[in-house]
């Protein structure tokens, strides 16, 4: 539970410090914030992961990679998938808590 809370705090900090560019062609996501429940953020991360990552290639098993590797994968692939930093944070939150 501490790990999940720490990840949410980090995600909130990253989202607050980065510029948000509109992402046309994808579903608008609710920002990660303290009023959004962890389950809602995880559900949103799953939707972005499946809809954006899965449209170009097969989705890997979540347990295939550890948190550090998922971070590098999300950082590398998010620009290719045209994800906002908020969407990338949601995806990372989802994959890192699901592995």
DSSP file (Angstrom, degrees, kcal/mol; ACC not computed):
  #  RESIDUE AA STRUCTURE BP1 BP2  ACC     N-H-->O    O-->H-N    N-H-->O    O-->H-N    TCO  KAPPA ALPHA  PHI   PSI    X-CA   Y-CA   Z-CA
    1    1 A X     >        0   0    0      0, 0.0     4,-2.4     0, 0.0     5,-0.2   0.000 360.0 360.0 360.0 -37.9    0.0    0.0    0.0
    2    2 A X  H  >  +     0   0    0      1,-0.2     4,-2.8     2,-0.2     5,-0.2   0.909 360.0  52.9 -62.3 -40.6    2.9    2.3    0.8
    3    3 A X  H  > S+     0   0    0      1,-0.2     4,-2.4     2,-0.2    -1,-0.2   0.911 110.1  47.0 -60.8 -44.4    4.3    1.6   -2.7
    4    4 A X  H  > S+     0   0    0      2,-0.2     4,-2.1     1,-0.2    -1,-0.2   0.906 112.8  49.0 -65.7 -42.7    1.1    2.5   -4.4
    5    5 A X  H  X S+     0   0    0     -4,-2.4     4,-2.3     2,-0.2    -2,-0.2   0.917 111.5  49.9 -63.5 -43.0    0.7    5.7   -2.3
    6    6 A X  H  X S+     0   0    0     -4,-2.8     4,-2.5     1,-0.2    -2,-0.2   0.910 109.8  51.0 -62.7 -42.4    4.3    6.7   -3.2
    7    7 A X  H  X S+     0   0    0     -4,-2.4     4,-2.6     1,-0.2    -1,-0.2   0.891 109.8  50.4 -62.4 -39.3    3.7    6.1   -6.9
    8    8 A X  H  X S+     0   0    0     -4,-2.1     4,-2.5     2,-0.2    -2,-0.2   0.918 110.1  49.2 -65.0 -42.3    0.6    8.2   -6.8
    9    9 A X  H  X S+     0   0    0     -4,-2.3     4,-2.3     2,-0.2    -2,-0.2   0.921 112.8  47.6 -63.3 -43.9    2.4   11.1   -5.1
   10   10 A X  H  X S+     0   0    0     -4,-2.5     4,-2.6     2,-0.2     5,-0.2   0.925 112.1  49.8 -61.9 -44.8    5.3   10.9   -7.7
   11   11 A X  H  X S+     0   0    0     -4,-2.6     4,-2.6     1,-0.2    -2,-0.2   0.894 110.3  50.2 -62.5 -40.1    2.7   10.8  -10.5
   12   12 A X  H  X S+     0   0    0     -4,-2.5     4,-2.2     2,-0.2    -1,-0.2   0.924 111.5  48.9 -63.3 -44.2    0.9   13.8   -9.1
   13   13 A X  H  X S+     0   0    0     -4,-2.3     4,-1.4     2,-0.2    -2,-0.2   0.910 112.8  46.8 -62.8 -43.3    4.2   15.7   -8.8
   14   14 A X  H  X S+     0   0    0     -4,-2.6     4,-0.9     1,-0.2     3,-0.3   0.925 112.9  49.4 -64.6 -44.7    5.3   14.9  -12.3
   15   15 A X  H  < S+     0   0    0     -4,-2.6     3,-0.4     1,-0.2    -1,-0.2   0.870 110.9  50.3 -63.5 -36.1    1.9   15.8  -13.7
   16   16 A X  H  < S+     0   0    0     -4,-2.2    -1,-0.2     1,-0.2    -2,-0.2   0.784 112.5  46.9 -73.1 -26.3    1.9   19.1  -11.9
   17   17 A X  H  < S+     0   0    0     -4,-1.4     2,-0.3    -3,-0.3    -1,-0.2   0.539 101.6  73.6 -95.2  -7.3    5.4   20.0  -13.1
   18   18 A X  S  < S-     0   0    0     -4,-0.9     2,-0.2    -3,-0.4    68,-0.0  -0.754  83.1-109.2-110.0 154.8    5.0   19.2  -16.8
   19   19 A X        -     0   0    0     -2,-0.3     2,-0.7     1,-0.0    66,-0.4  -0.539  28.9-134.2 -78.0 146.7    3.1   21.0  -19.5
   20   20 A X        -     0   0    0     -2,-0.2     2,-0.4    64,-0.1    64,-0.1  -0.903  18.2-166.1-105.9 115.1    0.0   19.3  -20.8
   21   21 A X        -     0   0    0     -2,-0.7     2,-0.1    62,-0.1    64,-0.1  -0.821  30.7-108.0 -96.7 138.3   -0.3   19.2  -24.6
   22   22 A X        -     0   0    0     -2,-0.4     2,-0.7     1,-0.1    -1,-0.0  -0.393  27.4-147.2 -64.2 142.1   -3.7   18.3  -25.9
   23   23 A X    >   -     0   0    0      3,-0.1     3,-0.9    -2,-0.1     2,-0.2  -0.905  12.3-157.1-114.5 102.1   -3.8   14.8  -27.4
   24   24 A X  T 3  S+     0   0    0     -2,-0.7     3,-0.1     1,-0.2     0, 0.0  -0.523  72.3  29.9 -79.3 145.2   -6.2   14.6  -30.4
   25   25 A X  T 3  S+     0   0    0      1,-0.3     2,-0.3    -2,-0.2    -1,-0.2   0.394 102.7  85.7  92.0  -3.6   -7.6   11.3  -31.4
   26   26 A X  S <  S-     0   0    0     -3,-0.9    -1,-0.3     3,-0.0     2,-0.2  -0.851  88.7 -86.3-125.0 165.3   -7.5    9.6  -27.9
   27   27 A X        -     0   0    0     -2,-0.3     2,-0.3    -3,-0.1    -4,-0.0  -0.482  46.0-116.2 -69.4 133.8   -9.9    9.6  -25.0
   28   28 A X        -     0   0    0     -2,-0.2     2,-0.3     1,-0.0    -1,-0.1  -0.563  33.6-148.4 -71.9 131.3   -9.5   12.5  -22.7
   29   29 A X        -     0   0    0     -2,-0.3     2,-0.3    -3,-0.0    58,-0.1  -0.735  15.7-111.6-103.4 150.4   -8.4   11.3  -19.3
   30   30 A X        -     0   0    0     -2,-0.3     3,-0.1     1,-0.1    14,-0.0  -0.618  47.2-102.6 -74.0 136.4   -9.2   12.8  -15.9
   31   31 A X        -     0   0    0     -2,-0.3     2,-0.5     1,-0.1    -1,-0.1  -0.216  33.2-105.5 -60.5 149.8   -6.0   14.2  -14.4
   32   32 A X        +     0   0    0    -21,-0.1     2,-0.3    -3,-0.1    -1,-0.1  -0.666  63.0 144.7 -71.8 122.5   -4.2   12.2  -11.6
   33   33 A X    >   -     0   0    0     -2,-0.5     3,-1.0     3,-0.1     8,-0.1  -0.955  64.0 -94.4-153.8 172.6   -5.0   14.1   -8.4
   34   34 A X  T 3  S+     0   0    0     -2,-0.3     4,-0.1     1,-0.3    -2,-0.0   0.741 119.0  55.9 -65.5 -24.1   -5.7   13.5   -4.8
   35   35 A X  T 3  S+     0   0    0      2,-0.1     2,-0.5    -3,-0.0    -1,-0.3   0.681  90.2  84.1 -84.8 -16.1   -9.5   13.5   -5.3
   36   36 A X  S <  S-     0   0    0     -3,-1.0    -3,-0.1    -5,-0.1     5,-0.0  -0.738  86.9-119.7 -85.4 130.0   -9.4   10.7   -7.9
   37   37 A X     >  -     0   0    0     -2,-0.5     4,-2.2     1,-0.1     5,-0.2  -0.258  16.4-116.7 -68.4 156.9   -9.3    7.3   -6.3
   38   38 A X  H  > S+     0   0    0      1,-0.2     4,-2.7     2,-0.2     5,-0.2   0.901 116.9  54.2 -58.0 -42.5   -6.4    4.9   -6.9
   39   39 A X  H  > S+     0   0    0      1,-0.2     4,-2.4     2,-0.2    -1,-0.2   0.876 107.2  50.2 -62.9 -37.3   -8.8    2.5   -8.5
   40   40 A X  H  > S+     0   0    0      2,-0.2     4,-2.4     1,-0.2    -1,-0.2   0.917 111.6  48.2 -66.3 -42.5  -10.0    5.1  -10.9
   41   41 A X  H  X S+     0   0    0     -4,-2.2     4,-2.5     2,-0.2    -2,-0.2   0.906 112.5  48.7 -63.6 -41.7   -6.4    6.0  -11.9
   42   42 A X  H  X S+     0   0    0     -4,-2.7     4,-2.2     2,-0.2    -2,-0.2   0.907 111.3  49.8 -64.7 -40.8   -5.6    2.4  -12.4
   43   43 A X  H  X S+     0   0    0     -4,-2.4     4,-2.0     2,-0.2    -2,-0.2   0.904 112.0  47.8 -64.0 -41.4   -8.7    1.9  -14.5
   44   44 A X  H  X S+     0   0    0     -4,-2.4     4,-2.5     2,-0.2    -2,-0.2   0.902 110.8  51.7 -65.9 -40.7   -7.8    4.9  -16.6
   45   45 A X  H  X S+     0   0    0     -4,-2.5     4,-2.6     1,-0.2    -2,-0.2   0.888 108.8  51.1 -61.8 -39.6   -4.2    3.7  -17.0
   46   46 A X  H  X S+     0   0    0     -4,-2.2     4,-2.9     2,-0.2     5,-0.3   0.914 109.7  49.7 -63.9 -43.2   -5.5    0.3  -18.2
   47   47 A X  H  X S+     0   0    0     -4,-2.0     4,-2.8     2,-0.2     5,-0.3   0.932 113.5  45.1 -62.0 -46.6   -7.7    2.0  -20.8
   48   48 A X  H  X>S+     0   0    0     -4,-2.5     4,-2.8     2,-0.2     5,-0.8   0.928 114.2  50.4 -63.3 -44.4   -4.8    4.1  -22.1
   49   49 A X  I  X>S+     0   0    0     -4,-2.6     4,-1.2    -5,-0.2     5,-1.1   0.941 116.5  39.6 -58.0 -51.1   -2.5    1.1  -22.1
   50   50 A X  I  <5S+     0   0    0     -4,-2.9     4,-0.4     3,-0.2    -2,-0.2   0.905 122.2  40.6 -69.2 -41.7   -4.9   -1.1  -24.0
   51   51 A X  I  <5S+     0   0    0     -4,-2.8     4,-0.2    -5,-0.3    -2,-0.2   0.877 127.4  28.0 -77.7 -38.0   -6.2    1.5  -26.4
   52   52 A X  I  <5S+     0   0    0     -4,-2.8     4,-0.3    -5,-0.3     3,-0.2   0.893 128.8  35.8 -93.2 -44.5   -2.9    3.3  -27.2
   53   53 A X  I >X<S+     0   0    0     -4,-1.2     4,-1.1    -5,-0.8     3,-0.9   0.874 116.7  53.7 -77.0 -37.3   -0.2    0.7  -26.8
   54   54 A X  T 34<S+     0   0    0     -5,-1.1    -1,-0.2    -4,-0.4    -3,-0.1   0.605  93.3  70.4 -76.0 -11.6   -2.2   -2.2  -28.1
   55   55 A X  T 34 S+     0   0    0     -4,-0.2    -1,-0.2    -3,-0.2    -2,-0.1   0.714 107.2  35.3 -80.6 -16.8   -3.2   -0.6  -31.3
   56   56 A X  T <4 S-     0   0    0     -3,-0.9     2,-0.3    -4,-0.3    -2,-0.2   0.714 129.7  -4.8-104.7 -26.0    0.4   -0.8  -32.7
   57   57 A X  S  < S-     0   0    0     -4,-1.1    -1,-0.3     0, 0.0     2,-0.0  -0.966  85.9 -71.0-157.9 168.9    1.6   -4.1  -31.3
   58   58 A X        -     0   0    0     -2,-0.3     2,-0.4    -3,-0.1    -3,-0.1  -0.332  52.2-112.7 -65.5 150.0    0.7   -6.9  -28.9
   59   59 A X        -     0   0    0     -5,-0.1    -1,-0.1     1,-0.0     3,-0.1  -0.722  28.7-129.5 -87.8 129.8    0.7   -6.1  -25.2
   60   60 A X        -     0   0    0     -2,-0.4     2,-0.2     1,-0.1    -1,-0.0  -0.352  34.6 -89.6 -72.5 157.9    3.3   -7.8  -23.1
   61   61 A X    >   -     0   0    0      1,-0.1     3,-1.8     2,-0.1     4,-0.3  -0.494  35.9-131.1 -63.7 134.4    2.4   -9.6  -19.9
   62   62 A X  G >  S+     0   0    0      1,-0.3     3,-0.9    -2,-0.2    -1,-0.1   0.824 105.0  55.6 -61.6 -33.1    2.6   -7.0  -17.1
   63   63 A X  G 3  S+     0   0    0      1,-0.2    -1,-0.3    35,-0.1    36,-0.1   0.505  84.5  86.9 -79.1  -2.4    4.7   -9.3  -14.9
   64   64 A X  G <  S+     0   0    0     -3,-1.8     2,-0.3     2,-0.0    -1,-0.2   0.801  93.0  39.2 -66.4 -29.1    7.3   -9.6  -17.6
   65   65 A X  S <  S-     0   0    0     -3,-0.9     2,-0.1    -4,-0.3    -1,-0.0  -0.885  77.5-127.1-125.2 152.2    9.1   -6.4  -16.5
   66   66 A X     >  -     0   0    0     -2,-0.3     4,-2.6     1,-0.1     5,-0.2  -0.357  42.7 -92.0 -86.3 176.0   10.0   -4.8  -13.2
   67   67 A X  H  > S+     0   0    0      1,-0.2     4,-2.3     2,-0.2     5,-0.1   0.876 124.4  52.4 -58.4 -41.7    9.1   -1.2  -12.3
   68   68 A X  H  > S+     0   0    0      1,-0.2     4,-1.8     2,-0.2    -1,-0.2   0.919 111.8  45.4 -62.8 -44.0   12.4    0.2  -13.5
   69   69 A X  H  > S+     0   0    0      1,-0.2     4,-2.4     2,-0.2    -2,-0.2   0.906 111.3  52.8 -67.4 -40.8   12.1   -1.5  -16.9
   70   70 A X  H  X S+     0   0    0     -4,-2.6     4,-3.1     1,-0.2     5,-0.3   0.899 106.3  54.8 -60.6 -39.1    8.4   -0.4  -17.2
   71   71 A X  H  X S+     0   0    0     -4,-2.3     4,-2.5     1,-0.2    -1,-0.2   0.930 110.3  44.9 -60.1 -45.3    9.5    3.2  -16.5
   72   72 A X  H  X S+     0   0    0     -4,-1.8     4,-1.9     2,-0.2    -1,-0.2   0.878 113.9  50.2 -68.0 -36.1   12.0    3.1  -19.3
   73   73 A X  H  X S+     0   0    0     -4,-2.4     4,-2.8     2,-0.2     5,-0.3   0.944 112.9  45.4 -65.5 -47.5    9.5    1.5  -21.7
   74   74 A X  H  X S+     0   0    0     -4,-3.1     4,-2.5     1,-0.2    -2,-0.2   0.923 113.4  50.2 -63.0 -43.8    6.8    4.1  -20.9
   75   75 A X  H  X S+     0   0    0     -4,-2.5     4,-0.5    -5,-0.3    -1,-0.2   0.878 116.1  42.7 -61.2 -37.5    9.3    6.9  -21.2
   76   76 A X  H  < S+     0   0    0     -4,-1.9     4,-0.5    -5,-0.2    -2,-0.2   0.888 121.6  37.4 -76.3 -40.6   10.5    5.6  -24.6
   77   77 A X  H  X S+     0   0    0     -4,-2.8     4,-2.2    -5,-0.2     5,-0.2   0.744  95.8  79.0 -88.7 -24.5    7.1    4.7  -26.0
   78   78 A X  H  <>S+     0   0    0     -4,-2.5     5,-2.7    -5,-0.3     4,-0.4   0.894  96.0  46.6 -55.7 -45.3    4.9    7.5  -24.8
   79   79 A X  T ><5S+     0   0    0     -4,-0.5     3,-0.8     1,-0.2    -1,-0.2   0.891 111.8  51.9 -64.4 -35.9    6.1   10.0  -27.4
   80   80 A X  T 345S+     0   0    0     -4,-0.5    -1,-0.2     1,-0.2    -2,-0.2   0.859 113.0  44.4 -66.0 -34.7    5.6    7.4  -30.1
   81   81 A X  T 3<5S-     0   0    0     -4,-2.2    -1,-0.2     2,-0.1    -2,-0.2   0.438 112.7-123.4 -87.1  -0.6    2.0    6.8  -28.9
   82   82 A X  T < 5 +     0   0    0     -3,-0.8     2,-0.3    -4,-0.4    -3,-0.2   0.890  51.7 165.6  58.0  43.0    1.5   10.6  -28.6
   83   83 A X      < -     0   0    0     -5,-2.7    -1,-0.2    -6,-0.2     2,-0.1  -0.654  36.5-123.7 -86.1 144.1    0.5   10.3  -25.0
   84   84 A X     >  -     0   0    0     -2,-0.3     4,-2.4     1,-0.1     5,-0.2  -0.367  32.4-105.2 -72.1 166.1    0.4   13.3  -22.8
   85   85 A X  H  > S+     0   0    0    -66,-0.4     4,-2.3     1,-0.2     5,-0.1   0.866 124.0  55.5 -62.8 -33.8    2.6   13.2  -19.7
   86   86 A X  H  > S+     0   0    0      2,-0.2     4,-2.1     1,-0.2    -1,-0.2   0.922 108.5  46.3 -63.1 -45.0   -0.6   12.7  -17.7
   87   87 A X  H  > S+     0   0    0      2,-0.2     4,-2.5     1,-0.2    -2,-0.2   0.896 111.0  52.3 -66.1 -39.7   -1.5    9.6  -19.8
   88   88 A X  H  X S+     0   0    0     -4,-2.4     4,-2.7     1,-0.2    -1,-0.2   0.903 108.7  51.2 -61.8 -40.8    2.0    8.3  -19.5
   89   89 A X  H  X S+     0   0    0     -4,-2.3     4,-2.6     2,-0.2    -2,-0.2   0.901 109.8  49.5 -62.4 -41.0    1.8    8.6  -15.7
   90   90 A X  H  X S+     0   0    0     -4,-2.1     4,-2.3     2,-0.2    -2,-0.2   0.912 111.6  48.6 -64.6 -42.3   -1.5    6.7  -15.7
   91   91 A X  H  X S+     0   0    0     -4,-2.5     4,-3.0     2,-0.2     5,-0.3   0.942 112.5  48.1 -62.7 -47.1    0.0    3.9  -17.8
   92   92 A X  H  X S+     0   0    0     -4,-2.7     4,-2.7     1,-0.2     5,-0.3   0.919 110.5  51.4 -61.4 -42.9    3.1    3.7  -15.6
   93   93 A X  H  X S+     0   0    0     -4,-2.6     4,-1.5    -5,-0.2    -1,-0.2   0.923 113.5  46.0 -57.9 -44.5    0.9    3.6  -12.5
   94   94 A X  H  X S+     0   0    0     -4,-2.3     4,-1.1     2,-0.2    -2,-0.2   0.959 116.8  41.2 -64.3 -52.9   -1.2    0.8  -14.0
   95   95 A X  H  X S+     0   0    0     -4,-3.0     4,-0.6     1,-0.2    -2,-0.2   0.860 114.6  51.4 -69.2 -34.0    1.7   -1.4  -15.3
   96   96 A X  H  < S+     0   0    0     -4,-2.7    -1,-0.2    -5,-0.3    -2,-0.2   0.810 114.3  42.4 -75.1 -27.6    3.9   -0.9  -12.2
   97   97 A X  H  < S+     0   0    0     -4,-1.5    -1,-0.2    -5,-0.3    -2,-0.2   0.611 114.0  53.1 -90.5 -10.8    1.1   -1.9   -9.7
   98   98 A X  H  <        0   0    0     -4,-1.1    -2,-0.2     1,-0.2    -1,-0.2   0.490 360.0 360.0 -99.5  -4.5    0.0   -4.8  -11.9
   99   99 A X     <        0   0    0     -4,-0.6    -1,-0.2    -3,-0.2    -2,-0.1   0.485 360.0 360.0 -91.4 360.0    3.3   -6.5  -12.3
